[in-house]
Amino acid sequence: MKRAFQTLLIPVILIACLACVPSVKTGTCDVVTLCQIAVPHNLQDATFAVTYKFKTTAHGKIINIIKVKNDFLPDQPFSSCMAQWRLPSISGQGVAEFSRTPTEGWNEIHISGKGFDKSFRYH
C-alpha cells in the first residue's frame, strides 16, 4: 500500500512544480496565473499593454495593486488575476505588464522587481 501511494505522489509533485518558477530565496515557487481578460469587440484589432505596480508580502502575496497604465479596460479583472499570484522571489515592489496583439490576443505578462525579471507567454 505504501509503495502505491509513493507512485501516485510523484506525478502530482511534478505537475505542481511545472506550474511554477522555483524561488531560490524562499525555497517555494513563484506562481503566475495567465488569466484571459475579456476585451470589447471595438478593441479586438488593437495592440496595447496595461501596467500595474504592486507590493508583495513576506510570503509573496500580491498587495497594493496600483494602475500605472490602462487606457481601455476596467482594472478589476487585472487586480483579481494578480491577487492569485504568489511571488516570493520579489521582496517589496514589482511591476506587471500585460501585452496584447490582434493576432495573438493576450500574449505575455512581463513581471519585474528587485532581483526578478521574467516573462510568461500565453501560447
N, CA, C and O atoms as CSV, one atom per row, in Angstrom:
chain,resi,resn,atom,element,x,y,z
A,1,MET,N,N,0.832,-1.200,0.000
A,1,MET,CA,C,0.000,0.000,0.000
A,1,MET,C,C,0.864,1.247,0.000
A,1,MET,O,O,0.576,2.200,-0.724
A,2,LYS,N,N,1.935,1.252,0.815
A,2,LYS,CA,C,2.816,2.414,0.872
A,2,LYS,C,C,3.465,2.670,-0.474
A,2,LYS,O,O,3.601,3.824,-0.881
A,3,ARG,N,N,3.866,1.623,-1.172
A,3,ARG,CA,C,4.502,1.736,-2.489
A,3,ARG,C,C,3.542,2.370,-3.497
A,3,ARG,O,O,3.962,3.219,-4.283
A,4,ALA,N,N,2.285,1.986,-3.494
A,4,ALA,CA,C,1.280,2.547,-4.400
A,4,ALA,C,C,1.109,4.035,-4.142
A,4,ALA,O,O,0.986,4.809,-5.091
A,5,PHE,N,N,1.099,4.452,-2.891
A,5,PHE,CA,C,0.970,5.863,-2.554
A,5,PHE,C,C,2.156,6.661,-3.082
A,5,PHE,O,O,1.969,7.753,-3.619
A,6,GLN,N,N,3.361,6.142,-2.943
A,6,GLN,CA,C,4.556,6.826,-3.434
A,6,GLN,C,C,4.510,6.975,-4.943
A,6,GLN,O,O,4.910,8.018,-5.460
A,7,THR,N,N,4.043,5.982,-5.658
A,7,THR,CA,C,3.944,6.032,-7.111
A,7,THR,C,C,2.974,7.119,-7.541
A,7,THR,O,O,3.239,7.830,-8.511
A,8,LEU,N,N,1.876,7.259,-6.851
A,8,LEU,CA,C,0.897,8.288,-7.194
A,8,LEU,C,C,1.369,9.680,-6.817
A,8,LEU,O,O,1.003,10.648,-7.484
A,9,LEU,N,N,2.152,9.806,-5.794
A,9,LEU,CA,C,2.584,11.108,-5.301
A,9,LEU,C,C,3.575,11.781,-6.246
A,9,LEU,O,O,3.536,13.002,-6.397
A,10,ILE,N,N,4.442,11.036,-6.870
A,10,ILE,CA,C,5.471,11.614,-7.736
A,10,ILE,C,C,4.878,12.427,-8.884
A,10,ILE,O,O,5.310,13.565,-9.070
A,11,PRO,N,N,3.907,11.922,-9.680
A,11,PRO,CA,C,3.345,12.752,-10.757
A,11,PRO,C,C,2.680,14.024,-10.252
A,11,PRO,O,O,2.759,15.059,-10.914
A,12,VAL,N,N,2.026,13.970,-9.095
A,12,VAL,CA,C,1.371,15.152,-8.551
A,12,VAL,C,C,2.409,16.234,-8.235
A,12,VAL,O,O,2.190,17.408,-8.534
A,13,ILE,N,N,3.515,15.850,-7.642
A,13,ILE,CA,C,4.571,16.805,-7.319
A,13,ILE,C,C,5.154,17.406,-8.596
A,13,ILE,O,O,5.403,18.611,-8.641
A,14,LEU,N,N,5.376,16.609,-9.621
A,14,LEU,CA,C,5.924,17.110,-10.875
A,14,LEU,C,C,4.992,18.113,-11.529
A,14,LEU,O,O,5.442,19.143,-12.029
A,15,ILE,N,N,3.696,17.823,-11.531
A,15,ILE,CA,C,2.731,18.749,-12.114
A,15,ILE,C,C,2.730,20.070,-11.358
A,15,ILE,O,O,2.695,21.130,-11.983
A,16,ALA,N,N,2.767,20.035,-10.043
A,16,ALA,CA,C,2.764,21.263,-9.256
A,16,ALA,C,C,4.012,22.097,-9.528
A,16,ALA,O,O,3.923,23.322,-9.612
A,17,CYS,N,N,5.164,21.463,-9.664
A,17,CYS,CA,C,6.399,22.212,-9.907
A,17,CYS,C,C,6.491,22.737,-11.326
A,17,CYS,O,O,7.153,23.749,-11.557
A,18,LEU,N,N,5.847,22.085,-12.285
A,18,LEU,CA,C,5.845,22.591,-13.652
A,18,LEU,C,C,5.033,23.878,-13.753
A,18,LEU,O,O,5.250,24.677,-14.664
A,19,ALA,N,N,4.116,24.080,-12.840
A,19,ALA,CA,C,3.248,25.242,-12.886
A,19,ALA,C,C,3.847,26.449,-12.187
A,19,ALA,O,O,3.164,27.462,-12.034
A,20,CYS,N,N,5.091,26.377,-11.762
A,20,CYS,CA,C,5.673,27.498,-11.054
A,20,CYS,C,C,7.150,27.643,-11.383
A,20,CYS,O,O,7.772,26.735,-11.934
A,21,VAL,N,N,7.691,28.782,-11.040
A,21,VAL,CA,C,9.106,29.064,-11.220
A,21,VAL,C,C,9.750,28.974,-9.843
A,21,VAL,O,O,9.368,29.725,-8.945
A,22,PRO,N,N,10.719,28.077,-9.648
A,22,PRO,CA,C,11.310,27.941,-8.315
A,22,PRO,C,C,11.920,29.243,-7.816
A,22,PRO,O,O,12.562,29.977,-8.569
A,23,SER,N,N,11.713,29.509,-6.563
A,23,SER,CA,C,12.270,30.689,-5.926
A,23,SER,C,C,13.462,30.262,-5.080
A,23,SER,O,O,13.305,29.524,-4.107
A,24,VAL,N,N,14.645,30.723,-5.448
A,24,VAL,CA,C,15.858,30.353,-4.729
A,24,VAL,C,C,15.825,30.884,-3.304
A,24,VAL,O,O,16.234,30.196,-2.368
A,25,LYS,N,N,15.337,32.110,-3.143
A,25,LYS,CA,C,15.381,32.779,-1.848
A,25,LYS,C,C,14.554,32.067,-0.779
A,25,LYS,O,O,14.995,31.953,0.365
A,26,THR,N,N,13.364,31.588,-1.134
A,26,THR,CA,C,12.483,31.034,-0.116
A,26,THR,C,C,12.307,29.529,-0.195
A,26,THR,O,O,11.782,28.919,0.736
A,27,GLY,N,N,12.734,28.925,-1.286
A,27,GLY,CA,C,12.529,27.501,-1.445
A,27,GLY,C,C,11.108,27.158,-1.854
A,27,GLY,O,O,10.767,25.978,-1.939
A,28,THR,N,N,10.272,28.149,-2.109
A,28,THR,CA,C,8.923,27.912,-2.594
A,28,THR,C,C,8.847,28.375,-4.038
A,28,THR,O,O,9.842,28.814,-4.615
A,29,CYS,N,N,7.678,28.274,-4.607
A,29,CYS,CA,C,7.513,28.604,-6.021
A,29,CYS,C,C,6.861,29.968,-6.217
A,29,CYS,O,O,6.027,30.410,-5.427
A,30,ASP,N,N,7.276,30.612,-7.300
A,30,ASP,CA,C,6.559,31.776,-7.793
A,30,ASP,C,C,5.458,31.227,-8.687
A,30,ASP,O,O,5.727,30.427,-9.582
A,31,VAL,N,N,4.220,31.651,-8.452
A,31,VAL,CA,C,3.084,31.154,-9.220
A,31,VAL,C,C,2.404,32.332,-9.897
A,31,VAL,O,O,1.975,33.280,-9.240
A,32,VAL,N,N,2.310,32.260,-11.229
A,32,VAL,CA,C,1.666,33.303,-12.021
A,32,VAL,C,C,0.561,32.655,-12.844
A,32,VAL,O,O,0.823,31.755,-13.642
A,33,THR,N,N,-0.668,33.109,-12.652
A,33,THR,CA,C,-1.813,32.631,-13.412
A,33,THR,C,C,-1.969,33.492,-14.646
A,33,THR,O,O,-1.985,34.719,-14.552
A,34,LEU,N,N,-2.085,32.860,-15.807
A,34,LEU,CA,C,-2.262,33.583,-17.066
A,34,LEU,C,C,-3.757,33.725,-17.325
A,34,LEU,O,O,-4.360,32.889,-17.998
A,35,CYS,N,N,-4.342,34.771,-16.796
A,35,CYS,CA,C,-5.788,34.984,-16.884
A,35,CYS,C,C,-6.181,35.500,-18.261
A,35,CYS,O,O,-5.483,36.319,-18.858
A,36,GLN,N,N,-7.302,35.011,-18.749
A,36,GLN,CA,C,-7.870,35.510,-20.002
A,36,GLN,C,C,-8.848,36.630,-19.655
A,36,GLN,O,O,-9.946,36.376,-19.159
A,37,ILE,N,N,-8.444,37.856,-19.918
A,37,ILE,CA,C,-9.258,39.025,-19.573
A,37,ILE,C,C,-9.996,39.484,-20.827
A,37,ILE,O,O,-9.393,39.686,-21.881
A,38,ALA,N,N,-11.306,39.644,-20.694
A,38,ALA,CA,C,-12.155,39.999,-21.831
A,38,ALA,C,C,-11.775,41.363,-22.403
A,38,ALA,O,O,-11.457,42.303,-21.674
A,39,VAL,N,N,-11.818,41.437,-23.731
A,39,VAL,CA,C,-11.540,42.678,-24.455
A,39,VAL,C,C,-12.768,42.975,-25.319
A,39,VAL,O,O,-13.209,42.105,-26.070
A,40,PRO,N,N,-13.329,44.188,-25.226
A,40,PRO,CA,C,-14.517,44.525,-26.016
A,40,PRO,C,C,-14.255,44.396,-27.524
A,40,PRO,O,O,-13.122,44.513,-27.989
A,41,HIS,N,N,-15.328,44.154,-28.258
A,41,HIS,CA,C,-15.241,43.956,-29.706
A,41,HIS,C,C,-14.524,45.117,-30.408
A,41,HIS,O,O,-13.744,44.885,-31.332
A,42,ASN,N,N,-14.777,46.353,-29.986
A,42,ASN,CA,C,-14.179,47.518,-30.650
A,42,ASN,C,C,-12.667,47.624,-30.421
A,42,ASN,O,O,-12.012,48.444,-31.064
A,43,LEU,N,N,-12.097,46.810,-29.518
A,43,LEU,CA,C,-10.653,46.824,-29.263
A,43,LEU,C,C,-9.950,45.555,-29.747
A,43,LEU,O,O,-8.751,45.387,-29.526
A,44,GLN,N,N,-10.696,44.658,-30.409
A,44,GLN,CA,C,-10.112,43.391,-30.853
A,44,GLN,C,C,-8.956,43.583,-31.839
A,44,GLN,O,O,-8.060,42.740,-31.902
A,45,ASP,N,N,-8.962,44.668,-32.603
A,45,ASP,CA,C,-7.903,44.920,-33.586
A,45,ASP,C,C,-6.797,45.826,-33.050
A,45,ASP,O,O,-5.960,46.294,-33.821
A,46,ALA,N,N,-6.781,46.075,-31.767
A,46,ALA,CA,C,-5.793,46.989,-31.171
A,46,ALA,C,C,-4.641,46.212,-30.525
A,46,ALA,O,O,-4.816,45.113,-30.000
A,47,THR,N,N,-3.466,46.826,-30.587
A,47,THR,CA,C,-2.307,46.339,-29.849
A,47,THR,C,C,-2.109,47.289,-28.683
A,47,THR,O,O,-2.035,48.503,-28.870
A,48,PHE,N,N,-2.022,46.735,-27.474
A,48,PHE,CA,C,-1.808,47.602,-26.320
A,48,PHE,C,C,-1.258,46.799,-25.150
A,48,PHE,O,O,-1.244,45.568,-25.167
A,49,ALA,N,N,-0.812,47.515,-24.148
A,49,ALA,CA,C,-0.314,46.915,-22.912
A,49,ALA,C,C,-0.940,47.642,-21.740
A,49,ALA,O,O,-1.234,48.835,-21.819
A,50,VAL,N,N,-1.140,46.923,-20.664
A,50,VAL,CA,C,-1.594,47.533,-19.416
A,50,VAL,C,C,-0.552,47.203,-18.355
A,50,VAL,O,O,0.013,46.109,-18.335
A,51,THR,N,N,-0.311,48.166,-17.476
A,51,THR,CA,C,0.762,48.018,-16.495
A,51,THR,C,C,0.257,48.356,-15.102
A,51,THR,O,O,-0.470,49.329,-14.902
A,52,TYR,N,N,0.659,47.528,-14.144
A,52,TYR,CA,C,0.313,47.737,-12.744
A,52,TYR,C,C,1.557,47.572,-11.893
A,52,TYR,O,O,2.419,46.746,-12.193
A,53,LYS,N,N,1.649,48.358,-10.833
A,53,LYS,CA,C,2.701,48.128,-9.854
A,53,LYS,C,C,2.036,47.515,-8.630
A,53,LYS,O,O,0.832,47.661,-8.420
A,54,PHE,N,N,2.836,46.831,-7.832
A,54,PHE,CA,C,2.299,46.128,-6.676
A,54,PHE,C,C,3.393,45.950,-5.634
A,54,PHE,O,O,4.571,46.194,-5.894
A,55,LYS,N,N,2.983,45.529,-4.475
A,55,LYS,CA,C,3.918,45.135,-3.414
A,55,LYS,C,C,3.646,43.679,-3.083
A,55,LYS,O,O,2.587,43.138,-3.403
A,56,THR,N,N,4.627,43.052,-2.434
A,56,THR,CA,C,4.447,41.670,-2.005
A,56,THR,C,C,4.629,41.574,-0.498
A,56,THR,O,O,5.369,42.346,0.112
A,57,THR,N,N,3.934,40.606,0.080
A,57,THR,CA,C,4.137,40.308,1.497
A,57,THR,C,C,5.380,39.429,1.630
A,57,THR,O,O,5.984,39.054,0.625
A,58,ALA,N,N,5.758,39.106,2.842
A,58,ALA,CA,C,6.916,38.234,3.085
A,58,ALA,C,C,6.716,36.845,2.480
A,58,ALA,O,O,7.690,36.140,2.216
A,59,HIS,N,N,5.463,36.449,2.259
A,59,HIS,CA,C,5.167,35.138,1.692
A,59,HIS,C,C,4.875,35.198,0.193
A,59,HIS,O,O,4.511,34.186,-0.406
A,60,GLY,N,N,5.030,36.379,-0.419
A,60,GLY,CA,C,4.846,36.510,-1.858
A,60,GLY,C,C,3.456,36.859,-2.318
A,60,GLY,O,O,3.198,36.902,-3.521
A,61,LYS,N,N,2.548,37.111,-1.389
A,61,LYS,CA,C,1.189,37.504,-1.776
A,61,LYS,C,C,1.236,38.910,-2.369
A,61,LYS,O,O,1.942,39.782,-1.863
A,62,ILE,N,N,0.487,39.120,-3.435
A,62,ILE,CA,C,0.433,40.428,-4.101
A,62,ILE,C,C,-0.556,41.325,-3.369
A,62,ILE,O,O,-1.704,40.942,-3.142
A,63,ILE,N,N,-0.102,42.529,-2.999
A,63,ILE,CA,C,-0.955,43.505,-2.316
A,63,ILE,C,C,-0.723,44.884,-2.935
A,63,ILE,O,O,0.209,45.068,-3.717
A,64,ASN,N,N,-1.557,45.832,-2.588
A,64,ASN,CA,C,-1.424,47.234,-3.018
A,64,ASN,C,C,-1.219,47.356,-4.521
A,64,ASN,O,O,-0.240,47.951,-4.971
A,65,ILE,N,N,-2.136,46.795,-5.295
A,65,ILE,CA,C,-2.069,46.859,-6.755
A,65,ILE,C,C,-2.535,48.236,-7.207
A,65,ILE,O,O,-3.639,48.666,-6.875
A,66,ILE,N,N,-1.688,48.924,-7.966
A,66,ILE,CA,C,-1.983,50.287,-8.423
A,66,ILE,C,C,-1.777,50.369,-9.930
A,66,ILE,O,O,-0.761,49.920,-10.461
A,67,LYS,N,N,-2.761,50.953,-10.607
A,67,LYS,CA,C,-2.673,51.106,-12.057
A,67,LYS,C,C,-1.573,52.105,-12.416
A,67,LYS,O,O,-1.491,53.189,-11.838
A,68,VAL,N,N,-0.734,51.725,-13.373
A,68,VAL,CA,C,0.253,52.632,-13.951
A,68,VAL,C,C,-0.256,53.078,-15.322
A,68,VAL,O,O,-0.242,54.264,-15.652
A,69,LYS,N,N,-0.711,52.091,-16.120
A,69,LYS,CA,C,-1.251,52.401,-17.444
A,69,LYS,C,C,-2.305,51.370,-17.814
A,69,LYS,O,O,-2.031,50.173,-17.889
A,70,ASN,N,N,-3.511,51.859,-18.043
A,70,ASN,CA,C,-4.603,51.035,-18.535
A,70,ASN,C,C,-5.632,51.999,-19.101
A,70,ASN,O,O,-6.494,52.506,-18.382
A,71,ASP,N,N,-5.527,52.241,-20.395
A,71,ASP,CA,C,-6.357,53.260,-21.031
A,71,ASP,C,C,-7.720,52.765,-21.491
A,71,ASP,O,O,-8.591,53.580,-21.797
A,72,PHE,N,N,-7.932,51.436,-21.548
A,72,PHE,CA,C,-9.124,50.937,-22.215
A,72,PHE,C,C,-10.018,50.018,-21.398
A,72,PHE,O,O,-11.223,49.958,-21.644
A,73,LEU,N,N,-9.466,49.316,-20.452
A,73,LEU,CA,C,-10.207,48.238,-19.788
A,73,LEU,C,C,-10.386,48.508,-18.299
A,73,LEU,O,O,-9.635,49.291,-17.718
A,74,PRO,N,N,-11.382,47.860,-17.672
A,74,PRO,CA,C,-11.548,48.015,-16.226
A,74,PRO,C,C,-10.365,47.390,-15.474
A,74,PRO,O,O,-9.770,46.418,-15.940
A,75,ASP,N,N,-10.039,47.943,-14.334
A,75,ASP,CA,C,-8.902,47.465,-13.543
A,75,ASP,C,C,-9.205,46.169,-12.791
A,75,ASP,O,O,-8.295,45.376,-12.547
A,76,GLN,N,N,-10.443,45.945,-12.428
A,76,GLN,CA,C,-10.811,44.822,-11.574
A,76,GLN,C,C,-10.358,43.459,-12.109
A,76,GLN,O,O,-9.837,42.671,-11.320
A,77,PRO,N,N,-10.521,43.132,-13.390
A,77,PRO,CA,C,-10.066,41.811,-13.837
A,77,PRO,C,C,-8.553,41.613,-13.676
A,77,PRO,O,O,-8.104,40.502,-13.392
A,78,PHE,N,N,-7.783,42.660,-13.852
A,78,PHE,CA,C,-6.332,42.560,-13.699
A,78,PHE,C,C,-5.949,42.392,-12.229
A,78,PHE,O,O,-5.113,41.554,-11.890
A,79,SER,N,N,-6.567,43.194,-11.361
A,79,SER,CA,C,-6.236,43.075,-9.939
A,79,SER,C,C,-6.687,41.727,-9.383
A,79,SER,O,O,-6.003,41.161,-8.530
A,80,SER,N,N,-7.820,41.199,-9.846
A,80,SER,CA,C,-8.273,39.872,-9.413
A,80,SER,C,C,-7.311,38.788,-9.880
A,80,SER,O,O,-7.006,37.855,-9.137
A,81,CYS,N,N,-6.842,38.913,-11.096
A,81,CYS,CA,C,-5.870,37.957,-11.631
A,81,CYS,C,C,-4.587,37.999,-10.814
A,81,CYS,O,O,-4.089,36.957,-10.386
A,82,MET,N,N,-4.056,39.174,-10.598
A,82,MET,CA,C,-2.796,39.331,-9.874
A,82,MET,C,C,-2.908,38.884,-8.418
A,82,MET,O,O,-1.928,38.416,-7.838
A,83,ALA,N,N,-4.082,39.022,-7.829
A,83,ALA,CA,C,-4.276,38.609,-6.434
A,83,ALA,C,C,-4.090,37.102,-6.264
A,83,ALA,O,O,-3.853,36.638,-5.149
A,84,GLN,N,N,-4.194,36.331,-7.348
A,84,GLN,CA,C,-3.994,34.883,-7.301
A,84,GLN,C,C,-2.512,34.504,-7.333
A,84,GLN,O,O,-2.150,33.382,-6.981
A,85,TRP,N,N,-1.675,35.415,-7.745
A,85,TRP,CA,C,-0.248,35.121,-7.894
A,85,TRP,C,C,0.426,35.003,-6.534
A,85,TRP,O,O,-0.049,35.536,-5.531
A,86,ARG,N,N,1.538,34.295,-6.532
A,86,ARG,CA,C,2.440,34.235,-5.377
A,86,ARG,C,C,3.848,34.429,-5.922
A,86,ARG,O,O,4.318,33.632,-6.735
A,87,LEU,N,N,4.514,35.475,-5.482
A,87,LEU,CA,C,5.855,35.809,-5.972
A,87,LEU,C,C,6.819,36.007,-4.806
A,87,LEU,O,O,7.227,37.136,-4.535
A,88,PRO,N,N,7.189,34.937,-4.114
A,88,PRO,CA,C,8.133,35.079,-3.008
A,88,PRO,C,C,9.519,35.532,-3.449
A,88,PRO,O,O,10.319,35.954,-2.613
A,89,SER,N,N,9.823,35.453,-4.747
A,89,SER,CA,C,11.122,35.926,-5.242
A,89,SER,C,C,11.224,37.448,-5.255
A,89,SER,O,O,12.323,38.001,-5.299
A,90,ILE,N,N,10.081,38.118,-5.217
A,90,ILE,CA,C,10.081,39.584,-5.220
A,90,ILE,C,C,9.840,40.058,-3.793
A,90,ILE,O,O,8.813,39.744,-3.190
A,91,SER,N,N,10.779,40.805,-3.265
A,91,SER,CA,C,10.549,41.402,-1.948
A,91,SER,C,C,10.358,42.891,-2.159
A,91,SER,O,O,11.228,43.576,-2.697
A,92,GLY,N,N,9.223,43.372,-1.734
A,92,GLY,CA,C,8.934,44.794,-1.910
A,92,GLY,C,C,8.080,45.034,-3.133
A,92,GLY,O,O,7.039,44.400,-3.307
A,93,GLN,N,N,8.523,45.958,-3.991
A,93,GLN,CA,C,7.719,46.374,-5.133
A,93,GLN,C,C,8.023,45.588,-6.395
A,93,GLN,O,O,9.133,45.099,-6.605
A,94,GLY,N,N,6.992,45.485,-7.230
A,94,GLY,CA,C,7.132,44.853,-8.534
A,94,GLY,C,C,6.240,45.545,-9.536
A,94,GLY,O,O,5.398,46.368,-9.178
A,95,VAL,N,N,6.435,45.200,-10.800
A,95,VAL,CA,C,5.639,45.749,-11.892
A,95,VAL,C,C,5.211,44.592,-12.790
A,95,VAL,O,O,6.000,43.695,-13.085
A,96,ALA,N,N,3.953,44.626,-13.218
A,96,ALA,CA,C,3.433,43.619,-14.145
A,96,ALA,C,C,2.875,44.327,-15.370
A,96,ALA,O,O,2.081,45.260,-15.252
A,97,GLU,N,N,3.298,43.873,-16.550
A,97,GLU,CA,C,2.787,44.430,-17.800
A,97,GLU,C,C,2.150,43.309,-18.610
A,97,GLU,O,O,2.804,42.319,-18.938
A,98,PHE,N,N,0.874,43.472,-18.928
A,98,PHE,CA,C,0.115,42.532,-19.751
A,98,PHE,C,C,0.129,43.068,-21.177
A,98,PHE,O,O,-0.254,44.215,-21.406
A,99,SER,N,N,0.566,42.257,-22.142
A,99,SER,CA,C,0.634,42.692,-23.542
A,99,SER,C,C,-0.382,41.945,-24.387
A,99,SER,O,O,-0.636,40.756,-24.190
A,100,ARG,N,N,-0.964,42.688,-25.349
A,100,ARG,CA,C,-1.983,42.112,-26.230
A,100,ARG,C,C,-1.773,42.573,-27.661
A,100,ARG,O,O,-1.437,43.731,-27.910
A,101,THR,N,N,-1.976,41.654,-28.601
A,101,THR,CA,C,-1.937,41.983,-30.033
A,101,THR,C,C,-3.212,41.450,-30.686
A,101,THR,O,O,-3.848,40.548,-30.141
A,102,PRO,N,N,-3.598,41.993,-31.848
A,102,PRO,CA,C,-4.809,41.499,-32.519
A,102,PRO,C,C,-4.682,40.042,-32.968
A,102,PRO,O,O,-5.660,39.296,-32.923
A,103,THR,N,N,-3.514,39.639,-33.391
A,103,THR,CA,C,-3.344,38.282,-33.915
A,103,THR,C,C,-3.260,37.217,-32.827
A,103,THR,O,O,-3.734,36.099,-33.025
A,104,GLU,N,N,-2.669,37.543,-31.691
A,104,GLU,CA,C,-2.479,36.560,-30.619
A,104,GLU,C,C,-3.408,36.747,-29.430
A,104,GLU,O,O,-3.550,35.832,-28.619
A,105,GLY,N,N,-4.038,37.895,-29.303
A,105,GLY,CA,C,-4.782,38.202,-28.084
A,105,GLY,C,C,-3.779,38.512,-26.988
A,105,GLY,O,O,-2.711,39.061,-27.258
A,106,TRP,N,N,-4.116,38.165,-25.749
A,106,TRP,CA,C,-3.142,38.340,-24.671
A,106,TRP,C,C,-1.994,37.392,-24.958
A,106,TRP,O,O,-2.201,36.188,-25.105
A,107,ASN,N,N,-0.778,37.932,-25.039
A,107,ASN,CA,C,0.338,37.066,-25.424
A,107,ASN,C,C,1.441,36.959,-24.380
A,107,ASN,O,O,2.224,36.009,-24.413
A,108,GLU,N,N,1.522,37.924,-23.442
A,108,GLU,CA,C,2.622,37.864,-22.490
A,108,GLU,C,C,2.319,38.705,-21.251
A,108,GLU,O,O,1.642,39.731,-21.317
A,109,ILE,N,N,2.847,38.232,-20.117
A,109,ILE,CA,C,2.881,39.038,-18.902
A,109,ILE,C,C,4.347,39.146,-18.522
A,109,ILE,O,O,5.022,38.140,-18.306
A,110,HIS,N,N,4.825,40.367,-18.444
A,110,HIS,CA,C,6.217,40.595,-18.028
A,110,HIS,C,C,6.183,41.136,-16.604
A,110,HIS,O,O,5.535,42.144,-16.322
A,111,ILE,N,N,6.890,40.448,-15.713
A,111,ILE,CA,C,6.901,40.828,-14.297
A,111,ILE,C,C,8.338,41.117,-13.889
A,111,ILE,O,O,9.250,40.337,-14.165
A,112,SER,N,N,8.521,42.253,-13.226
A,112,SER,CA,C,9.869,42.594,-12.771
A,112,SER,C,C,9.799,43.181,-11.370
A,112,SER,O,O,8.786,43.740,-10.949
A,113,GLY,N,N,10.901,43.035,-10.673
A,113,GLY,CA,C,11.074,43.559,-9.327
A,113,GLY,C,C,12.543,43.404,-8.983
A,113,GLY,O,O,13.322,42.906,-9.797
A,114,LYS,N,N,12.921,43.814,-7.816
A,114,LYS,CA,C,14.316,43.711,-7.407
A,114,LYS,C,C,14.769,42.241,-7.465
A,114,LYS,O,O,14.246,41.393,-6.742
A,115,GLY,N,N,15.742,41.960,-8.331
A,115,GLY,CA,C,16.259,40.608,-8.477
A,115,GLY,C,C,15.347,39.653,-9.234
A,115,GLY,O,O,15.569,38.443,-9.207
A,116,PHE,N,N,14.327,40.172,-9.908
A,116,PHE,CA,C,13.360,39.320,-10.617
A,116,PHE,C,C,12.967,39.999,-11.918
A,116,PHE,O,O,12.571,41.165,-11.914
A,117,ASP,N,N,13.072,39.284,-13.033
A,117,ASP,CA,C,12.691,39.826,-14.338
A,117,ASP,C,C,12.329,38.652,-15.233
A,117,ASP,O,O,13.207,38.010,-15.809
A,118,LYS,N,N,11.028,38.369,-15.352
A,118,LYS,CA,C,10.595,37.201,-16.121
A,118,LYS,C,C,9.374,37.552,-16.967
A,118,LYS,O,O,8.552,38.392,-16.603
A,119,SER,N,N,9.290,36.876,-18.106
A,119,SER,CA,C,8.126,36.977,-18.967
A,119,SER,C,C,7.439,35.630,-19.010
A,119,SER,O,O,8.087,34.584,-19.042
A,120,PHE,N,N,6.121,35.668,-19.010
A,120,PHE,CA,C,5.293,34.460,-19.060
A,120,PHE,C,C,4.441,34.554,-20.311
A,120,PHE,O,O,3.623,35.466,-20.436
A,121,ARG,N,N,4.623,33.617,-21.247
A,121,ARG,CA,C,3.904,33.598,-22.518
A,121,ARG,C,C,2.578,32.852,-22.388
A,121,ARG,O,O,2.502,31.817,-21.726
A,122,TYR,N,N,1.549,33.379,-23.016
A,122,TYR,CA,C,0.248,32.726,-23.021
A,122,TYR,C,C,0.231,31.513,-23.937
A,122,TYR,O,O,-0.485,30.548,-23.668
A,123,HIS,N,N,0.993,31.545,-24.995
A,123,HIS,CA,C,0.929,30.473,-26.012
A,123,HIS,C,C,2.163,29.622,-25.993
A,123,HIS,O,O,2.276,28.680,-26.777
